[in-house]
Amino acid sequence: MKTARAVQPNLGRQAKFKKKLDTFLRSFRNRILNEILLYLSDAGGLTEDASLTFRPDDPLDRARLRNIKERINRLVLRDPDRFRRNVDDFIARNMGNWIRTADRETRQIAEWYVKNLAADVSTAQKASLKAAGIPDSVFAYEMRQTRKHFFITPQAINELPGMVADTTSLISNITTSELTNIRSAFMDAYEGHGTYSQIVEALGRSSSFTAQRAQRVAIDQTLKLNQQIQQANCKGLGITRGVWIHVPGKYTSRESHIEMNGKEFDLSKGLYDKEVGRNVMPGELYWCRCQFRSILPD
């Protein structure tokens, strides 16, 4: 039985994806927070359809923001019920627009990530398969209609839109949580008659959690999509079987996946995982780092 070496996840692409997520989420948070702060600075005198945009490079806006802190403190202490009502109403009126804007950005990030990851993985997979003995003519034939500058099969290309949608959904879940965290920070200030500093402190705690969540998404998606792209390319090349390679987790490993190590399986079916009661593929389950070696046809 001749096999090709397993293809490792591209850690460089993973790091770039994480950086893009961090930049986007930080920008999203600041944009929403600044709009709320600017609204509160004019509380009581701002019309409902007013549109506010804080520009950090504008000296006038920076000066205005410095004054907002004191005004927020006075609002909370003087009339907490009105403060709560103002924030709730403003968030409710603008949430749809904020989410729509974020969805456009998350889609762009997901498309960039999947497109580049597919190129990285497919290129590395081609090198692995060539080293195992598959000639260039096979790759050229399989990608004759893909119109890509790198090797990738039509079967893998067909999987990419679903990968983009899945990645977009994961990022969108984080942005929705961010809106909830921002609202909670202001509501907590109302409940406890807090100050602007306490709002910032609460947002700082949630920001740390959001960054950790973004890191988990970047790592897990890279692990999962790395395997899915390879499996689709194998299908296009007529490779139907693989050997499960268990990769230990940082702290723990699934016992069932340890038992799977070295077992041959059908790439269209996976292996039965007794812990979840169904067949699974390498990298499919959350935080699974397992890989596979392609078995070359005779």
C-alpha positions in Angstrom: 0.0 0.0 0.0 1.5 3.3 -1.1 0.5 6.5 0.7 1.2 10.2 0.4 2.3 12.1 3.5 -0.3 14.0 5.4 -0.6 17.7 4.7 -0.2 20.0 7.7 -2.4 23.1 8.3 -0.9 26.4 7.0 -0.1 28.2 10.3 0.9 31.3 8.4 -2.6 31.6 6.8 -4.1 30.8 10.2 -2.2 33.7 11.8 -3.2 36.1 9.0 -6.9 35.1 9.3 -6.7 35.7 13.1 -5.1 39.1 12.5 -7.9 40.0 10.1 -10.5 38.9 12.6 -8.9 40.9 15.4 -8.7 44.0 13.2 -12.3 43.7 12.0 -13.8 43.0 15.5 -11.8 45.8 17.1 -13.0 48.2 14.3 -16.6 46.9 14.7 -16.6 47.4 18.4 -15.1 50.9 18.3 -17.5 52.0 15.6 -20.6 50.8 17.6 -19.3 52.2 20.8 -18.4 55.6 19.4 -21.8 55.9 17.8 -23.5 55.2 21.1 -21.2 57.6 22.9 -21.9 60.4 20.4 -25.6 59.8 20.7 -25.5 59.9 24.5 -23.5 63.2 24.4 -26.6 64.7 22.7 -29.1 62.8 24.7 -32.5 64.5 24.7 -31.7 66.8 21.7 -30.9 64.3 19.0 -33.6 63.3 16.5 -34.3 59.6 16.1 -33.2 59.5 12.5 -29.9 61.3 13.1 -26.8 59.5 11.7 -23.7 59.7 13.7 -20.1 58.7 12.7 -17.2 59.2 15.0 -13.9 60.0 13.1 -10.9 59.3 15.3 -8.6 61.3 13.0 -10.8 64.5 13.4 -9.5 66.8 16.2 -13.0 68.1 16.7 -14.4 64.6 17.2 -11.5 63.7 19.6 -12.2 66.8 21.6 -15.9 66.0 21.7 -15.2 62.4 22.9 -13.2 63.8 25.8 -16.3 65.7 27.0 -18.6 62.7 26.5 -17.1 60.9 29.5 -18.2 63.5 32.0 -21.6 63.8 30.4 -22.2 60.0 30.5 -21.3 60.0 34.2 -23.8 62.8 34.9 -26.5 61.0 32.8 -26.2 57.8 34.8 -26.2 59.4 38.1 -28.9 62.0 37.4 -31.5 60.0 35.5 -30.5 56.3 35.2 -33.9 55.3 33.8 -33.6 57.7 30.9 -30.0 56.6 30.3 -31.1 53.0 30.0 -34.1 53.9 27.8 -31.9 56.0 25.5 -29.3 53.3 25.0 -31.8 50.6 24.5 -33.8 52.6 21.9 -30.6 53.7 20.0 -29.2 50.1 19.8 -32.6 48.8 18.7 -32.9 51.4 16.0 -29.5 50.8 14.6 -28.8 47.1 15.2 -30.2 46.0 11.8 -27.9 48.4 10.0 -24.9 47.5 12.1 -25.4 43.8 11.4 -25.9 44.3 7.7 -22.7 46.4 7.5 -20.8 43.7 9.5 -22.2 40.9 7.4 -20.7 42.5 4.2 -17.3 42.8 5.9 -17.4 39.3 7.3 -18.3 37.8 3.9 -15.3 39.6 2.4 -13.0 38.2 5.1 -14.4 34.7 4.7 -14.0 34.8 0.9 -10.4 36.0 1.2 -9.6 33.3 3.8 -11.2 30.3 2.0 -9.7 31.3 -1.4 -6.2 31.6 -0.1 -6.5 28.6 2.2 -7.7 26.5 -0.8 -4.6 27.6 -2.8 -2.2 26.9 0.2 -3.7 23.5 0.9 -4.0 22.3 -2.7 -0.5 23.4 -3.5 0.9 21.5 -0.5 -1.3 18.5 -1.3 0.0 18.4 -4.9 3.6 18.4 -3.7 2.8 15.5 -1.4 1.1 13.5 -4.1 3.8 14.1 -6.6 6.4 13.0 -4.1 4.4 9.8 -3.7 4.5 9.1 -7.4 1.5 10.8 -9.1 2.7 12.4 -12.4 2.1 16.0 -13.4 -0.1 14.9 -16.3 -2.7 13.7 -13.9 -2.9 17.1 -12.2 -3.0 18.9 -15.5 -5.9 16.7 -16.7 -8.0 17.1 -13.6 -7.7 20.9 -13.5 -8.1 21.5 -17.2 -11.4 23.3 -16.7 -10.8 25.0 -13.4 -9.2 28.2 -14.8 -7.0 28.4 -11.7 -3.3 29.3 -11.6 -2.8 26.6 -8.9 -3.8 22.9 -8.7 -7.3 22.3 -7.4 -10.0 20.0 -8.7 -13.5 21.0 -9.8 -14.9 18.9 -6.8 -12.9 21.1 -4.4 -14.0 24.3 -6.1 -17.7 23.2 -5.7 -17.1 22.9 -2.0 -15.7 26.5 -1.5 -19.0 28.4 -1.4 -20.2 26.2 1.5 -16.9 26.8 3.3 -17.3 30.6 2.8 -20.9 30.5 4.1 -19.8 28.4 7.2 -16.9 30.8 7.9 -19.1 33.9 7.5 -21.7 32.4 9.9 -19.0 31.8 12.6 -17.7 35.4 12.3 -21.3 36.8 12.3 -22.0 35.0 15.6 -19.0 36.8 17.1 -20.3 40.2 16.0 -23.8 39.5 17.3 -22.2 38.6 20.7 -20.2 41.9 20.6 -23.4 43.9 20.3 -24.8 42.0 23.3 -21.7 42.7 25.3 -21.8 46.4 24.5 -25.4 46.7 25.4 -24.8 44.7 28.7 -21.9 47.1 29.6 -24.2 50.1 29.4 -27.1 48.3 31.1 -24.9 47.2 34.0 -23.8 50.8 34.4 -27.5 51.8 34.6 -28.3 49.1 37.2 -25.4 49.9 39.4 -25.3 53.6 38.9 -21.8 53.2 37.5 -19.6 55.5 35.6 -18.0 55.7 32.1 -14.8 54.1 33.5 -16.9 51.1 34.7 -18.4 50.8 31.2 -15.0 50.8 29.6 -13.8 48.2 32.2 -16.7 45.9 31.4 -16.0 46.3 27.7 -12.4 45.5 28.3 -13.2 42.2 29.9 -15.6 41.2 27.1 -12.9 42.2 24.5 -10.5 39.7 25.9 -13.1 37.0 25.6 -13.9 38.0 22.0 -10.2 37.8 21.1 -10.0 34.3 22.5 -13.1 33.3 20.6 -11.7 34.7 17.3 -8.5 32.7 17.9 -10.5 29.5 18.4 -12.4 30.2 15.2 -9.2 30.8 13.2 -7.5 27.6 14.5 -10.6 25.3 14.2 -11.6 26.5 10.8 -8.0 26.1 9.5 -7.9 22.5 10.8 -11.3 21.6 9.4 -11.1 23.2 6.0 -7.6 21.9 5.5 -9.0 18.4 5.6 -12.2 19.1 3.6 -10.3 20.7 0.7 -7.9 17.7 0.6 -10.8 15.2 0.7 -12.5 17.0 -2.2 -9.3 17.1 -4.2 -8.8 13.3 -3.6 -12.3 12.7 -4.9 -11.4 14.6 -8.1 -8.2 12.5 -8.5 -9.9 9.2 -8.0 -8.3 8.7 -4.6 -11.0 7.0 -2.5 -9.2 5.8 0.7 -7.0 7.1 3.4 -5.2 6.3 6.6 -6.3 8.1 9.7 -3.5 9.9 11.5 -4.2 10.9 15.1 -2.7 14.2 16.1 -2.7 14.8 19.9 -4.4 17.9 21.2 -2.4 20.5 23.2 -3.8 19.2 26.5 -6.1 16.2 25.8 -7.0 13.7 23.0 -10.2 12.0 22.2 -9.8 8.3 23.2 -11.8 7.2 20.2 -9.4 9.1 17.8 -6.4 7.5 19.4 -7.9 4.1 18.6 -8.5 5.3 15.0 -4.9 6.0 14.4 -3.5 4.0 11.5 -6.8 2.7 10.4 -7.8 2.6 6.7 -11.1 4.3 5.8 -13.3 5.3 2.9 -12.8 9.1 2.2 -16.5 9.4 1.4 -17.6 7.8 4.7 -15.0 8.4 7.4 -14.6 6.2 10.5 -17.1 5.3 13.2 -16.5 7.4 16.4 -18.0 5.7 19.3 -18.0 8.8 21.4 -20.4 10.6 19.1 -22.2 7.6 17.7 -21.6 8.2 14.0 -18.9 8.3 11.3 -16.6 11.3 11.3 -13.8 12.6 9.1 -10.4 13.9 10.3 -10.7 17.5 11.5 -14.6 17.4 11.4 -15.2 17.6 15.2 -14.5 20.7 17.1 -10.8 21.1 17.9 -9.9 17.9 16.1 -6.4 18.0 14.8 -6.4 14.6 13.1 -5.3 14.2 9.5 -5.1 11.5 6.9 -2.6 10.0 4.4 -4.0 9.4 0.9 -3.8 5.8 -0.3 -2.7 5.9 -3.9 -4.7 3.6 -6.3 -2.8 0.6 -7.7 
